[in-house]
């Protein structure tokens, strides 16, 4: 629930809102909670969006039954996030917000402090309202503390709700202290989303890791490349091979002196090049992942005295394909592929697949 609806429900003048409370000295435990909440709010990982971090920070500071985060532009509700998730439809709430055009009066006042539901309406009046009886009566949410930010588009509303007791002035002060941090973190999250979308346009993967190889940012392309070339999608840390490579290069030469040599994995046909870009005094590494897919051409292998088909079979053998895989690629029978390889071994005067692949790679690289 957003506090903006309560102002309309009460039918009271907007000027009745209590003035912004003066900052008060917080006791030690509250100050510690505030510090932890700010760390949680700004400790953004690659898979956490803003509402997730917002709710995590609110849970540290306030004892509540549920929290809500709303975004809207004019009369259009763009997003409503609630923690914990309700097993109820929010359509009534969305319809209610869109039906009240007089709500703009609240926006124009540019609320700059947290307000309580009791600033607008008594508990008895609130319980008699249709919105309460159709939506909020089930979890018996009687008290709300919230703030509205109309200084930007989309506009924001954050509310904390509980059955009892009523919110204290100390809690109002605490939310007032958190408010500018919430707004700034939200703006940063939108900028992060824009940069992420821009990165998706590129065909390159991009990863930021700290000195413990924990992933601080990765775009979708980077996740896909790591999964393709290392067999699994990372959650928080780099694949072991990349971490080992970075560790070895750190020992041999300081990253501040020169860029790290590229790490190349994969085959000649499809490879992944991992390189570092500018870092912040060695406190983090930014990795660029570029995939290279080369069009395979078997014709140079015919110089070894092979037929067109034998050259094609040898080409795919040099890429690590099994007989059954080569048969699928060339739409042939496995037994036919085996016969071709027997003749290839004889012409190259080699005894096994490894030696044949080595001979093929020398020709292809030349």
Order of alpha helices (4+ residues) and beta strands (2+ residues): alpha-alpha-alpha-beta-beta-alpha-alpha-beta-alpha-beta-beta-alpha-beta-beta-alpha-alpha-beta-beta-beta-alpha-alpha-alpha-alpha
